[in-house]
Amino acid sequence: MDKKNVLIIGAGPAGLTAAYELLKRSDIKPIILEAEKFVGGISRTAEYKGNHIDIGGHRFFTKDERVNQLWDELMPTQGQPSYDDKILGTDKKFVEGGPDPEKEDNVMLLRHRVSRIYFLRKFFDYPISLKFSTIKNMGFMRTMKCGFGYLGSCLHKRKERFLGCSACQRPLPYQGCLVCFNQAFQEERQER
Ligand SMILES: Cc1cc2nc3c(=O)[nH]c(=O)nc-3n(C[C@H](O)[C@H](O)[C@H](O)COP(=O)(O)OP(=O)(O)OC[C@H]3O[C@@H](n4cnc5c(N)ncnc54)[C@H](O)[C@@H]3O)c2cc1C
């Protein structure tokens, strides 16, 4: 009998994982169609003049053991300090027998990282949290406006008119994409 084929649109993490799992667990042949010249979608590591740059500075965290196992299989956690660990003297729990990032590319690097949203010339928690410093940074009136605006939008939901994003190519506004956010915002403003 002929082998079954499956067509996957997009070589982002979702498409690549689906193809990988199909190859591992079945005899179905996945074919991935990717619009760009690279794989990895918006989570990719771009290469520029020999430097590796993460788009968006992705960090990885999950409590799901199956997902952790998959990552470990594909990209084992750092076992030796990288150059910046050495010069900064960072204190990390490296995995015994794990790869050396100075010799291999396929390494999950351990990083201490704090993410912040810079807005109104102030830093906000990312993800945003409802705490005193957020309200203080926003100011009382703006916080009230946001709160009531949110409640209002729950009661009178406007018709969605977003036609798709030119950057992340999603059919709906995607909270992780700044272009999506901006397009949706502009359309909503025109509507008012
Ligand atoms: C700034 C930023 C920071 C983030 N930080 C984190 C983080 O720290 N940790 C975390 O877990 N997640 C993070 N995310 C979210 C994470 O990037 C996404 O959840 C993940 O990339 C989604 O994977 P995906 O495969 O669903 O989609 P995508 O990564 O968007 O991949 C979709 C792929 O499909 C292709 N495609 C789309 N339409 C077509 C078409 N018609 N034909 C062919 N190809 C097509 C696109 O070119 C793209 O390659 C962040 C996102 C952003 C933007």
The ligand as an SDF file (V2000), in Angstrom:
LIG
                    3D

 53 58  0  0  0  0  0  0  0  0999 V2000
    8.6200   38.7330   20.9760 C   0  0  0  0  0  0  0  0  0  0  0  0
    8.1760   37.3290   21.2830 C   0  0  0  0  0  0  0  0  0  0  0  0
    8.6680   36.6740   22.4040 C   0  0  0  0  0  0  0  0  0  0  0  0
    8.2420   35.3880   22.7140 C   0  0  0  0  0  0  0  0  0  0  0  0
    8.7880   34.7620   23.7880 N   0  0  0  0  0  0  0  0  0  0  0  0
    8.4610   33.4870   24.0650 C   0  0  0  0  0  0  0  0  0  0  0  0
    9.0910   32.8120   25.1340 C   0  0  0  0  0  0  0  0  0  0  0  0
    9.9270   33.3660   25.8330 O   0  0  0  0  0  0  0  0  0  0  0  0
    8.7460   31.5140   25.3720 N   0  0  0  0  0  0  0  0  0  0  0  0
    7.8070   30.8600   24.5990 C   0  0  0  0  0  0  0  0  0  0  0  0
    7.5540   29.6740   24.8480 O   0  0  0  0  0  0  0  0  0  0  0  0
    7.1920   31.4960   23.5610 N   0  0  0  0  0  0  0  0  0  0  0  0
    7.4840   32.7720   23.2870 C   0  0  0  0  0  0  0  0  0  0  0  0
    6.8810   33.4280   22.2390 N   0  0  0  0  0  0  0  0  0  0  0  0
    5.8260   32.7040   21.5020 C   0  0  0  0  0  0  0  0  0  0  0  0
    6.3930   31.7220   20.4560 C   0  0  0  0  0  0  0  0  0  0  0  0
    7.2630   32.4080   19.5810 O   0  0  0  0  0  0  0  0  0  0  0  0
    5.2430   31.1410   19.6620 C   0  0  0  0  0  0  0  0  0  0  0  0
    4.2930   30.5550   20.5410 O   0  0  0  0  0  0  0  0  0  0  0  0
    5.6800   30.0690   18.6720 C   0  0  0  0  0  0  0  0  0  0  0  0
    6.6660   30.5410   17.7890 O   0  0  0  0  0  0  0  0  0  0  0  0
    4.4570   29.6090   17.8960 C   0  0  0  0  0  0  0  0  0  0  0  0
    4.8510   28.6150   16.9950 O   0  0  0  0  0  0  0  0  0  0  0  0
    3.9810   28.2730   15.7260 P   0  0  0  0  0  0  0  0  0  0  0  0
    4.6860   27.1710   14.9940 O   0  0  0  0  0  0  0  0  0  0  0  0
    2.5910   28.0520   16.1500 O   0  0  0  0  0  0  0  0  0  0  0  0
    3.9410   29.6170   14.8600 O   0  0  0  0  0  0  0  0  0  0  0  0
    5.1120   30.5080   14.1990 P   0  0  0  0  0  0  0  0  0  0  0  0
    6.3620   30.5050   15.0140 O   0  0  0  0  0  0  0  0  0  0  0  0
    4.4660   31.8170   13.8870 O   0  0  0  0  0  0  0  0  0  0  0  0
    5.4210   29.7600   12.8290 O   0  0  0  0  0  0  0  0  0  0  0  0
    4.5100   29.7550   11.7550 C   0  0  0  0  0  0  0  0  0  0  0  0
    5.2830   29.4670   10.4680 C   0  0  0  0  0  0  0  0  0  0  0  0
    4.3440   29.2830    9.4080 O   0  0  0  0  0  0  0  0  0  0  0  0
    4.7470   29.9880    8.2570 C   0  0  0  0  0  0  0  0  0  0  0  0
    3.5480   30.2800    7.4740 N   0  0  0  0  0  0  0  0  0  0  0  0
    2.4840   31.0480    7.8550 C   0  0  0  0  0  0  0  0  0  0  0  0
    1.5530   31.0570    6.8910 N   0  0  0  0  0  0  0  0  0  0  0  0
    2.0190   30.2810    5.8800 C   0  0  0  0  0  0  0  0  0  0  0  0
    1.5080   29.8990    4.6090 C   0  0  0  0  0  0  0  0  0  0  0  0
    0.3060   30.3200    4.1830 N   0  0  0  0  0  0  0  0  0  0  0  0
    2.2550   29.1040    3.8130 N   0  0  0  0  0  0  0  0  0  0  0  0
    3.4810   28.6630    4.2530 C   0  0  0  0  0  0  0  0  0  0  0  0
    4.0250   28.9920    5.4370 N   0  0  0  0  0  0  0  0  0  0  0  0
    3.2910   29.7870    6.2540 C   0  0  0  0  0  0  0  0  0  0  0  0
    5.4460   31.2140    8.8060 C   0  0  0  0  0  0  0  0  0  0  0  0
    6.3670   31.7620    7.8590 O   0  0  0  0  0  0  0  0  0  0  0  0
    6.1920   30.6210   10.0370 C   0  0  0  0  0  0  0  0  0  0  0  0
    7.4630   30.1270    9.7140 O   0  0  0  0  0  0  0  0  0  0  0  0
    7.2770   34.7320   21.8970 C   0  0  0  0  0  0  0  0  0  0  0  0
    6.7860   35.3930   20.7540 C   0  0  0  0  0  0  0  0  0  0  0  0
    7.2340   36.6630   20.4470 C   0  0  0  0  0  0  0  0  0  0  0  0
    6.6980   37.3530   19.2050 C   0  0  0  0  0  0  0  0  0  0  0  0
  1  2  1  0
  2  3  1  0
  2 52  2  0
  3  4  2  0
  4  5  1  0
  4 50  1  0
  5  6  2  0
  6  7  1  0
  6 13  1  0
  7  8  2  0
  7  9  1  0
  9 10  1  0
 10 11  2  0
 10 12  1  0
 12 13  2  0
 13 14  1  0
 14 15  1  0
 14 50  1  0
 15 16  1  0
 16 17  1  0
 16 18  1  0
 18 19  1  0
 18 20  1  0
 20 21  1  0
 20 22  1  0
 22 23  1  0
 23 24  1  0
 24 25  2  0
 24 26  1  0
 24 27  1  0
 27 28  1  0
 28 29  2  0
 28 30  1  0
 28 31  1  0
 31 32  1  0
 32 33  1  0
 33 34  1  0
 33 48  1  0
 34 35  1  0
 35 36  1  0
 35 46  1  0
 36 37  1  0
 36 45  1  0
 37 38  2  0
 38 39  1  0
 39 40  1  0
 39 45  2  0
 40 41  1  0
 40 42  2  0
 42 43  1  0
 43 44  2  0
 44 45  1  0
 46 47  1  0
 46 48  1  0
 48 49  1  0
 50 51  2  0
 51 52  1  0
 52 53  1  0
M  END
$$$$
